[in-house]
Amino acid sequence: MARPPGLSVRLRLTLSYAALLLVTGAVLLAVVWLYLLRYVPDNDQGLLGVSPNRYLLVGMFGPAAAVALAVLLLFGLVGGWFLAGRVLAPLTRLADAARAVAGGSLSHRVRLPGRADEFRELADLFDAMLDQLEAHVAEQRRFAANASHELRTPLAITQALLDVAHDDPAWDRGEALARLRTANRRAIDLTEALLLLARGDSGNLAREPVDLSLLAEEAAETLLPLAERRGTALDVTGGAAVVDGSAELLLRVVLNLVQNAVAHNLPANSGGRVLVRTGERGGAGVLEVENTGPLLPPELVPTLTEPFQRGARRARADEHAGVGLGLAIVRSVVRAHGGTLRLVARPGGGLRVTVALPLAAASGRAPTSGGTPGRPAPRRSR
């Protein structure tokens, strides 16, 4: 925004210091005049015909007072300029850092030394903001690069299949269509996941009371065939947990967590198990999804919520490998609802994911699930 030129803060502080000294000196001179000189007699009689009368004292005191005020003014200007520079030095460093950041150097930091005060608190907050901004920009760059790569893969496969079909008319048409359908499905799944992730990041949600237990029931019913094919036991327990949020997005959270727990589990007939719990804890609605599975290195767990991160390969090669955005979508939606997401590797193998969301305020509206309105509550699945 264009602004008209004005006095610098340093110059204004300098003038303020000088004016304060000048006024202070004038007040002292006024005190001397009011409480000292006015009691001196205004006559020329005295010992040997000479007396310290008011006229003589004013004649001697006036020029000295004027010189003293001039010295105070000069001292105030010089000293004020120096002091203002010292006081504003942290702001100068902050301005230099802001210019460096505006030029694209997100790694620049103020790192203001010294004891805590208002300027150093501002500098520390500025550095913390830059840390978050740099991490966010780096994450967005990684996300853009990964998204481009992931989207390019099915498109490249589609192009290659079309080229082969064009160059070899004798190629099996059914096989070509099947491969094209698979590549197209992956591209659609990835695009929908990216849109859902962007919607969660936007934070613009239509909120209503949502019962996490109903969402858990619906997700279990939807994914029960997958669990049966994998030979994985799927169990839903716990009580109601009514939170305030988007039923559609929260259902996607539960579906992603349960599908992830089923897919990354022990092989069939090896005791694979997924346990989904709901309830209220510590003033929050809690959803907990726990599964058996391979041991996860502790350093891997914090990275699982990053986009396009996959904790382990699917146990069956014929299953859709996913797009690597399941837990990233969960994190985005939970954050948009003001909740928390916690991932813990189980000592015996597998993962425990805990979602805590603020409870809904009491209202007359009935809690909903993410399914079709008017649909009966799904059965508890095992």
PAPAFI-561863 format. One record per residue: x, y, z negated of N, C-alpha, C in turn. Coordinates in steps of 0.1 Angstrom, whole numbers, padded with zeros to 4 digits, always signed. Atoms other than C-alpha are relative to their C-alpha. Layout:
XYZXYZXYZ...
END
This chain:
+0008-0012+0000+0000+0000+0000+0009+0012+0000-0008-0012-0001+0014+0034+0010-0004+0009-0011+0002-0009+0011+0018+0058-0019+0008+0013+0003-0007-0012-0001+0028+0095-0019+0012+0000-0009-0013+0000+0008+0064+0101-0032-0003+0007-0014+0001-0006+0013+0067+0110-0069+0013-0001-0008-0012+0001+0008+0092+0113-0097+0002-0014-0005-0003+0013+0005+0110+0082-0107-0002-0001-0015+0002+0002+0014+0104+0067-0141+0012+0004-0008-0012-0005+0007+0140+0074-0151+0000+0015-0002+0001-0015+0001+0136+0111-0143-0011+0004-0010+0011-0004+0009+0103+0113-0162+0004-0003-0014-0005+0003+0013+0118+0096-0192+0011+0011-0004-0010-0010+0003+0148+0120-0190-0006+0013-0004+0007-0013+0003+0125+0151-0189-0007-0002-0013+0007+0002+0013+0105+0136-0218+0010+0001-0012-0009-0001+0010+0136+0131-0239+0005+0015-0002-0005-0014+0001+0149+0167-0231-0011+0009-0006+0011-0008+0005+0115+0182-0238-0002-0002-0015+0002+0003+0014+0113+0164-0271+0011+0007-0009-0011-0007+0007+0147+0177-0282-0002+0015+0000+0002-0014+0000+0138+0212-0271-0011+0005-0009+0011-0004+0009+0105+0213-0289+0005-0002-0015-0005+0002+0013+0122+0198-0320+0009+0012-0005-0009-0011+0003+0149+0225-0319-0008+0013-0002+0009-0012+0001+0122+0252-0314-0007+0000-0014+0007+0001+0013+0103+0239-0344+0009+0003-0012-0010-0003+0011+0134+0240-0366+0003+0015-0001-0002-0014+0001+0141+0276-0356-0012+0008-0005+0012-0006+0006+0105+0285-0363-0001-0001-0015+0000+0002+0014+0108+0270-0397+0010+0009-0007-0009-0010+0006+0139+0291-0404-0005+0014+0000+0006-0013+0000+0121+0322-0393-0011+0002-0010+0012-0002+0009+0089+0316-0413+0004-0001-0014-0003+0002+0014+0105+0304-0445+0013+0006-0005-0013-0006+0005+0138+0323-0446+0001+0015+0004-0003-0013-0004+0141+0354-0425-0011+0010-0004+0011-0009+0004+0107+0368-0434+0000+0005-0014-0002-0005+0014+0117+0371-0470+0012+0010-0002-0012-0009+0001+0148+0392-0462-0006+0014+0002+0006-0014-0001+0139+0430-0468+0005+0006+0013-0002-0007-0012+0137+0451-0437+0004+0015-0003-0005-0013+0003+0158+0481-0449+0015+0000+0001-0015-0001-0001+0194+0493-0448+0006+0005-0013-0006-0004+0013+0199+0501-0485+0005-0012-0007-0006+0011+0007+0221+0480-0506+0013+0004-0006-0013-0002+0006+0254+0477-0523+0009+0006+0011-0010-0008-0009+0279+0503-0507-0007+0004+0013+0008-0004-0012+0251+0512-0483-0002-0010+0010+0002+0010-0010+0250+0479-0466-0008-0011-0006+0008+0012+0005+0224+0451-0470-0003-0009+0011+0003+0010-0011+0217+0419-0451-0015+0001+0004+0014-0002-0003+0184+0432-0437-0004-0009+0012+0005+0009-0010+0162+0414-0413+0005+0003+0014-0004-0004-0014+0172+0434-0382+0014-0005+0003-0014+0005-0003+0209+0425-0386+0000-0015+0001+0000+0015+0000+0202+0388-0393-0006-0005+0013+0007+0004-0012+0178+0385-0363+0010+0003+0012-0009-0003-0010+0204+0402-0341+0011-0010+0001-0010+0011+0000+0230+0376-0351-0005-0014+0002+0006+0014-0001+0207+0346-0353-0006-0003+0013+0007+0002-0012+0188+0351-0321+0009-0005+0011-0009+0006-0010+0217+0346-0296+0005-0014-0003-0004+0013+0004+0230+0317-0316-0011-0011+0002+0011+0009-0002+0196+0301-0316-0003-0003+0015+0001+0002-0015+0193+0306-0278+0010-0010+0005-0010+0009-0004+0226+0289-0273-0002-0014-0005+0002+0013+0006+0217+0261-0296-0011-0007+0008+0011+0006-0008+0184+0255-0276+0005-0004+0014-0005+0004-0013+0203+0255-0243+0009-0012-0001-0008+0012+0002+0228+0230-0257-0009-0012-0002+0010+0011+0002+0199+0208-0269-0006-0004+0013+0006+0004-0013+0183+0210-0235+0010-0008+0009-0010+0007-0008+0215+0200-0217+0003-0014-0006-0002+0013+0006+0222+0173-0242-0012-0010+0002+0012+0009-0003+0186+0160-0238+0000-0005+0014+0001+0004-0014+0189+0159-0200+0011-0011+0002-0011+0010-0002+0223+0141-0200-0002-0012-0008+0002+0012+0008+0217+0118-0229-0013-0007+0004+0012+0006-0004+0181+0112-0218+0002-0008+0013-0002+0007-0012+0193+0102-0183+0008-0013-0003-0008+0012+0003+0218+0078-0198-0009-0010-0007+0009+0009+0007+0193+0063-0223-0010-0006+0008+0011+0005-0009+0166+0060-0197+0006-0011+0009-0006+0010-0008+0190+0041-0175+0002-0013-0008-0002+0012+0008+0199+0017-0203-0013-0007-0003+0013+0006+0004+0163+0012-0213-0006-0007+0013+0006+0005-0013+0152+0006-0176+0008-0010+0007-0009+0010-0007+0181-0017-0167-0007-0013+0002+0007+0013-0002+0160-0049-0173-0010+0001+0012+0010-0001-0010+0133-0035-0150+0007+0000+0014-0008+0000-0013+0160-0029-0123+0003-0014+0004-0003+0014-0004+0170-0065-0125-0012-0008+0004+0012+0006-0004+0134-0076-0123-0004+0004+0014+0003-0005-0014+0129-0054-0092+0009-0006+0010-0010+0006-0009+0161-0068-0076-0005-0015+0002+0004+0014-0001+0148-0104-0083-0013+0000+0009+0012+0000-0008+0114-0095-0069+0003+0002+0015-0004-0003-0014+0130-0081-0037+0006-0013+0006-0006+0012-0005+0151-0113-0034-0011-0011+0003+0010+0010-0002+0120-0135-0038-0009+0004+0013+0008-0005-0012+0101-0113-0012+0007-0003+0013-0008+0003-0012+0130-0120+0012+0001-0015+0002+0000+0015-0002+0125-0158+0008+0009-0007-0009-0009+0007+0010+0150-0166-0020-0008-0004-0012+0007+0005+0011+0128-0186-0043+0008-0005-0011-0009+0005+0011+0158-0199-0062+0006+0011-0009-0005-0012+0008+0167-0164-0075-0007+0000-0014+0006-0001+0014+0162-0160-0113+0006+0013-0006-0005-0012+0007+0165-0130-0136+0010-0004-0011-0008+0005+0011+0179-0148-0166+0006+0012-0008-0004-0012+0007+0180-0117-0187+0006-0004-0014-0006+0004+0013+0204-0121-0217-0005+0009-0011+0003-0008+0012+0199-0107-0252-0011-0005-0008+0011+0004+0009+0174-0109-0280-0013+0002+0006+0014-0001-0005+0137-0112-0275-0006+0014-0002+0008-0013+0001+0118-0080-0267-0010-0001+0012+0010+0000-0011+0091-0069-0242+0005-0003+0013-0006+0001-0013+0114-0067-0212+0004-0015+0002-0005+0014-0001+0130-0101-0219-0012-0010+0001+0012+0009-0001+0096-0117-0224-0006+0000+0014+0005-0001-0014+0085-0103-0190+0009-0007+0009-0009+0007-0009+0117-0116-0174-0001-0015-0002+0002+0015+0001+0112-0151-0189-0013-0005+0007+0012+0003-0007+0076-0151-0177+0002+0000+0015-0003-0001-0014+0088-0140-0143+0008-0013+0005-0008+0012-0004+0114-0169-0142-0009-0012+0000+0009+0012+0001+0088-0194-0153-0010+0000+0012+0009+0000-0012+0064-0182-0125+0008-0004+0012-0007+0004-0011+0092-0186-0100+0003-0015+0000-0002+0015+0000+0099-0221-0112-0012-0007+0005+0012+0006-0004+0063-0230-0107-0002+0002+0015+0002-0003-0014+0062-0212-0073+0009-0008+0009-0009+0008-0008+0093-0229-0061-0004-0015+0001+0005+0014+0000+0080-0263-0071-0012-0002+0009+0012+0001-0008+0047-0257-0055+0003+0001+0015-0003-0001-0015+0062-0245-0022+0007-0012+0005-0007+0012-0004+0086-0275-0022-0010-0011+0002+0010+0011-0001+0056-0298-0028-0008+0002+0013+0008-0003-0012+0036-0281+0000+0008-0004+0012-0008+0003-0012+0065-0285+0024+0001-0015+0002+0000+0015-0001+0069-0322+0015-0013-0005+0005+0013+0005-0004+0032-0326+0019-0003+0002+0015+0002-0003-0014+0031-0309+0053+0008-0010+0009-0009+0009-0008+0061-0330+0065-0006-0014+0000+0006+0013+0001+0045-0362+0052-0013-0002+0008+0013+0001-0007+0011-0354+0066+0002+0000+0015-0003+0001-0014+0026-0347+0100+0005-0013+0004-0005+0013-0003+0044-0379+0099-0011-0011+0000+0011+0010+0001+0014-0399+0088-0010+0001+0011+0010-0002-0011-0009-0384+0114+0007-0003+0013-0007+0003-0013+0017-0388+0141+0000-0015+0003-0001+0015-0002+0020-0426+0135-0012-0006+0007+0011+0006-0007-0016-0436+0144-0002+0006+0014+0001-0006-0013-0016-0411+0173+0010-0006+0010-0011+0006-0008+0017-0425+0186-0004-0015+0004+0004+0014-0003+0003-0461+0183-0011+0000+0011+0011-0001-0010-0028-0450+0202+0005+0003+0014-0006-0004-0013-0008-0434+0230+0008-0012+0006-0007+0012-0005+0014-0465+0233-0009-0010+0005+0010+0010-0004-0016-0488+0235-0006+0004+0013+0007-0005-0013-0032-0466+0262+0010-0001+0012-0010+0001-0011+0001-0465+0282+0001-0015+0004-0002+0014-0004+0004-0503+0280-0013-0005+0008+0013+0004-0007-0033-0508+0290+0000+0006+0014+0000-0006-0013-0028-0484+0319+0010-0006+0010-0010+0006-0009+0004-0500+0332-0002-0015+0002+0002+0014-0001-0008-0536+0327-0015-0003+0000+0014+0002-0001-0043-0541+0340-0004-0014-0005+0003+0014+0004-0041-0578+0330+0001-0002-0015-0001+0001+0015-0036-0570+0293-0014-0003-0006+0013+0003+0006-0063-0584+0270-0007+0012-0005+0007-0012+0004-0089-0557+0267-0005-0001-0014+0005+0001+0013-0103-0571+0235+0011+0003-0011-0011-0003+0009-0069-0570+0218+0003+0015+0000-0003-0014-0001-0063-0535+0230-0010+0008-0008+0011-0007+0008-0097-0523+0216+0002-0002-0015-0002+0003+0014-0090-0540+0183+0011+0009-0006-0012-0008+0005-0056-0523+0179-0004+0015+0000+0004-0014+0000-0071-0489+0190-0009+0003-0011+0010-0002+0011-0099-0493+0165+0008+0001-0013-0007+0000+0013-0074-0500+0137+0008+0013-0001-0007-0013+0001-0052-0470+0146-0009+0012-0002+0009-0011+0001-0082-0448+0150-0006+0001-0014+0005+0000+0014-0096-0459+0116+0010+0006-0010-0010-0006+0008-0063-0450+0100+0001+0015+0001+0000-0014-0002-0063-0416+0115-0012+0007-0006+0012-0005+0006-0099-0410+0104+0001+0000-0015-0002+0001+0014-0091-0422+0069+0009+0011-0006-0010-0009+0004-0061-0400+0066-0006+0015+0001+0006-0014-0001-0080-0369+0079-0010+0002-0011+0010-0001+0010-0109-0375+0055+0007+0002-0014-0007-0001+0013-0084-0379+0026+0007+0014-0001-0006-0013+0001-0066-0347+0035-0011+0011-0002+0011-0010+0003-0099-0328+0036-0005-0001-0014+0004+0002+0014-0109-0343+0003+0010+0006-0010-0010-0005+0008-0076-0333-0012+0000+0015+0000+0002-0015-0001-0080-0297+0001-0012+0005-0007+0012-0004+0007-0115-0296-0013+0002+0000-0015-0002+0000+0014-0103-0306-0047+0010+0011-0004-0010-0011+0003-0074-0281-0046-0007+0014+0000+0007-0013+0000-0099-0253-0038-0007+0004-0013+0007-0003+0013-0117-0256-0071-0014+0005+0001+0013-0005-0002-0150-0245-0056-0010-0012-0001+0007+0012+0002-0172-0272-0071-0015+0003-0004+0014-0001+0005-0210-0275-0075-0001-0010-0012+0000+0008+0012-0213-0287-0111-0014-0004-0005+0012+0005+0007-0239-0308-0128+0004-0011-0010-0004+0010+0009-0240-0333-0156+0002-0014+0007-0003+0013-0007-0224-0366-0145+0004-0010-0011-0003+0011+0009-0222-0398-0165+0011-0009+0006-0011+0008-0005-0188-0414-0160-0003-0015-0001+0004+0014+0001-0203-0448-0171-0008-0005+0012+0007+0003-0013-0227-0447-0141+0009-0001+0012-0009+0001-0011-0199-0439-0118+0009-0012+0000-0008+0012+0002-0178-0467-0132-0008-0013+0005+0008+0011-0005-0207-0491-0126-0002+0000+0015+0001-0001-0015-0212-0479-0090+0013-0004+0007-0013+0004-0006-0175-0482-0082+0002-0015-0001-0002+0015+0002-0174-0517-0097-0008-0008+0010+0009+0008-0009-0204-0528-0076+0005+0002+0014-0005-0002-0013-0189-0513-0045+0013-0008+0003-0013+0007-0003-0155-0529-0049+0001-0014-0005+0000+0014+0005-0166-0562-0064+0003-0010+0011-0004+0010-0010-0163-0580-0030+0015+0000+0003-0015+0000-0002-0127-0568-0026+0007-0007-0012-0006+0007+0011-0119-0580-0061-0002-0015+0001+0002+0015-0002-0135-0614-0054+0009-0006+0010-0009+0006-0011-0115-0618-0022+0014-0001-0006-0014+0000+0006-0083-0609-0042+0001-0010-0012+0000+0009+0012-0093-0633-0070+0003+0008-0013-0003-0008+0012-0092-0604-0095-0013+0002-0008+0011-0003+0009-0115-0601-0125-0002+0015-0002+0003-0015+0001-0132-0567-0126-0011+0001-0011+0009-0001+0012-0148-0557-0159-0002+0015-0003+0004-0013+0004-0166-0525-0169-0006+0000-0014+0005+0000+0014-0171-0517-0206-0001+0015-0004+0000-0013+0006-0177-0487-0228-0014+0006+0000+0013-0007+0001-0205-0462-0233+0000+0012+0009+0003-0011-0009-0219-0431-0217+0011+0011-0004-0009-0011+0002-0196-0401-0212-0005+0011+0011+0006-0010-0009-0215-0371-0197+0009+0012+0001-0009-0011-0002-0192-0345-0182-0007+0009+0010+0005-0010-0009-0198-0314-0161+0009+0001+0012-0009-0001-0012-0186-0316-0125-0008-0005+0012+0006+0005-0012-0192-0328-0090-0001-0015+0000+0002+0015+0001-0207-0363-0089+0007-0006+0012-0006+0006-0011-0194-0369-0054+0015-0001-0001-0014+0001+0002-0158-0360-0062+0004-0009-0011-0003+0008+0011-0158-0377-0095-0002-0015+0003+0001+0014-0004-0171-0409-0079+0012-0004+0009-0012+0003-0008-0142-0406-0054+0012-0003-0009-0010+0002+0010-0119-0404-0085-0001-0015-0005+0001+0013+0005-0133-0436-0099+0003-0011+0010-0003+0009-0011-0133-0454-0066+0015-0002+0003-0014+0001-0003-0097-0445-0059+0007-0007-0011-0007+0006+0011-0086-0456-0093-0002-0015-0001+0003+0014+0001-0104-0489-0093+0005-0008+0013-0006+0006-0012-0094-0497-0056+0015-0001-0002-0015+0001+0002-0058-0489-0065+0003-0011-0010-0003+0010+0011-0060-0511-0096-0002-0014+0006+0002+0013-0006-0074-0540-0075+0011-0003+0010-0010+0002-0011-0050-0536-0046+0014-0003-0005-0013+0002+0006-0019-0533-0067-0001-0009-0012+0002+0009+0012-0025-0563-0089+0008-0013+0003-0006+0013-0001-0013-0598-0094-0006-0008+0012+0006+0008-0011-0017-0623-0065-0012-0008-0004+0013+0008+0003-0049-0643-0062+0004-0012-0008-0001+0011+0009-0053-0670-0088+0012+0001-0009-0011-0002+0009-0026-0655-0110-0004+0008-0012+0004-0007+0012-0047-0640-0137-0002+0015+0002+0002-0014-0003-0052-0606-0120-0013+0005-0007+0011-0005+0008-0075-0584-0141+0000+0016+0001+0002-0015+0001-0089-0548-0139-0011+0003-0010+0009-0004+0010-0106-0532-0169-0003+0014+0001+0005-0014-0001-0126-0500-0166-0008+0003-0013+0007-0004+0013-0136-0483-0199-0004+0015+0002+0005-0013+0001-0157-0452-0204-0004+0003-0014+0004-0004+0013-0166-0432-0235+0004+0014-0003-0004-0013+0005-0161-0401-0255+0011-0001-0010-0011+0001+0009-0129-0394-0273+0006+0014-0002-0007-0013+0002-0115-0362-0289-0008+0011+0006+0007-0010-0006-0143-0341-0276+0000+0001+0015-0001+0001-0014-0138-0352-0240-0006-0013+0005+0004+0012-0007-0153-0377-0216+0012-0007+0006-0012+0007-0004-0127-0404-0210-0004-0012+0009+0001+0012-0009-0124-0429-0181+0014-0006+0000-0013+0007+0000-0096-0455-0184-0001-0012+0009-0001+0011-0009-0086-0479-0157+0013-0007-0002-0012+0007+0004-0061-0506-0166+0000-0013+0008-0001+0012-0008-0048-0534-0144+0013-0008-0004-0012+0008+0000-0023-0562-0145+0007+0002+0013-0007-0002-0012+0004-0563-0119+0015+0000-0002-0014+0000+0002+0041-0560-0113+0005+0011-0009-0006-0010+0009+0064-0542-0137+0004+0013+0008-0003-0013-0006+0068-0505-0128+0011+0007-0007-0011-0008+0007+0100-0486-0135-0006+0013-0006+0006-0013+0006+0093-0457-0159+0002+0012+0009-0002-0012-0008+0109-0432-0135-0009+0000+0012+0009+0000-0012+0085-0443-0107-0014+0006-0004+0013-0004+0004+0053-0436-0127-0004+0015+0003+0004-0014-0003+0054-0398-0126-0001+0004+0014+0001-0003-0015+0058-0398-0088-0012-0006+0007+0011+0007-0007+0027-0419-0081-0011+0010+0004+0011-0010-0003+0004-0388-0081+0005+0009+0011-0004-0009-0011+0025-0371-0054-0006-0006+0013+0006+0005-0012+0010-0373-0019+0010-0010+0008-0006+0010-0008+0020-0403+0003+0011-0008-0008-0009+0009+0008+0037-0421-0026-0008-0013-0002+0007+0013+0002+0029-0458-0028+0009-0008-0010-0008+0006+0010+0039-0477-0059+0005-0014+0003-0004+0014-0004+0040-0512-0044-0007-0004+0013+0006+0005-0012+0032-0531-0013-0013-0008-0003+0012+0008+0002-0002-0547-0008+0004-0015-0001-0003+0015+0001-0002-0584-0017-0003-0007+0012+0004+0006-0012-0019-0592+0015+0003+0009+0012-0004-0009-0011-0005-0579+0048-0012+0003+0009+0011-0003-0009-0039-0580+0065-0009+0011-0005+0008-0011+0006-0054-0554+0042+0005+0013+0004-0003-0013-0004-0055-0518+0051+0010+0006-0011-0010-0005+0010-0024-0502+0035-0002+0013-0007+0003-0013+0006-0040-0470+0026+0008+0011+0006-0007-0011-0005-0028-0435+0033+0009+0007-0010-0009-0006+0010-0009-0428+0001-0005+0013-0007+0006-0012+0006-0033-0401-0011-0009-0003-0011+0010+0003+0010-0054-0419-0036+0002+0007-0013-0002-0006+0013-0038-0408-0068+0003+0015+0001-0002-0014-0003-0029-0374-0053-0014+0007+0000+0014-0005+0000-0067-0369-0047-0005+0000-0015+0004+0001+0014-0074-0381-0083+0006+0012-0008-0007-0011+0007-0049-0356-0097-0007+0014+0003+0005-0013-0005-0063-0327-0076-0015+0002-0005+0014-0001+0004-0100-0334-0085+0000+0002-0015+0000-0001+0014-0092-0339-0122+0004+0014-0004-0005-0014+0003-0073-0306-0123-0010+0010+0003+0010-0010-0004-0101-0288-0105-0011+0000-0010+0011+0001+0011-0125-0300-0133+0005+0004-0014-0005-0004+0013-0102-0288-0160+0004-0011-0009-0003+0012+0008-0093-0323-0171+0015-0003+0000-0014+0004+0000-0061-0342-0177+0001-0014+0005-0003+0013-0006-0046-0373-0160+0013-0005-0006-0012+0006+0007-0022-0396-0178+0002-0015+0006-0004+0013-0005-0004-0426-0162+0011-0006-0009-0009+0007+0009+0014-0452-0184+0002-0014+0006-0003+0013-0005+0032-0483-0172-0002-0010-0012+0002+0010+0010+0020-0514-0192+0013-0008-0003-0013+0008+0003+0048-0533-0210+0000-0014+0008+0000+0013-0007+0036-0566-0194-0002+0001+0015+0002-0002-0015+0032-0551-0159-0013+0006+0003+0012-0007-0003+0006-0530-0143+0000+0014-0005+0001-0014+0003-0006-0495-0150-0013+0003-0007+0012-0005+0007-0030-0477-0173-0002+0015+0003+0003-0014-0004-0046-0445-0160-0012+0005-0008+0011-0006+0008-0066-0423-0183-0003+0014+0005+0005-0013-0004-0087-0394-0172-0009+0006-0011+0008-0006+0011-0101-0370-0198-0006+0013+0006+0007-0011-0006-0127-0344-0187-0009+0007-0011+0009-0007+0010-0146-0317-0207-0014-0005+0000+0014+0005+0001-0180-0329-0219-0009+0011+0005+0010-0009-0005-0210-0313-0204-0008+0006-0012+0009-0007+0010-0230-0287-0224-0014-0006+0000+0014+0006+0001-0264-0299-0236-0009+0008+0009+0010-0007-0010-0290-0292-0209-0012-0010+0002+0012+0009-0002-0324-0306-0198+0002-0009+0012-0002+0008-0012-0309-0321-0166+0005-0014-0004-0005+0014+0003-0304-0359-0165+0013-0001+0007-0013+0002-0007-0269-0370-0157-0002-0009+0012+0001+0007-0013-0263-0383-0122+0012-0009+0002-0011+0007-0005-0241-0408-0105+0003+0005+0014-0004-0005-0013-0224-0403-0072-0008-0007+0012+0008+0007-0010-0249-0425-0053-0011+0008+0005+0012-0006-0006-0281-0418-0035-0010+0004-0011+0009-0004+0010-0306-0398-0056-0012-0010+0000+0012+0010+0001-0334-0421-0069+0004-0014+0000-0005+0014-0001-0312-0452-0066+0001-0005-0014-0001+0006+0013-0314-0475-0096+0014-0001-0004-0014+0001+0005-0284-0477-0118+0006-0014+0003-0006+0013-0005-0260-0504-0105+0003-0009-0013-0002+0010+0011-0255-0535-0126+0015+0000-0004-0014+0002+0006-0224-0541-0148+0006-0011+0007-0007+0010-0008-0199-0560-0127+0011-0007-0007-0011+0007+0006-0175-0586-0137+0007-0009+0010
END
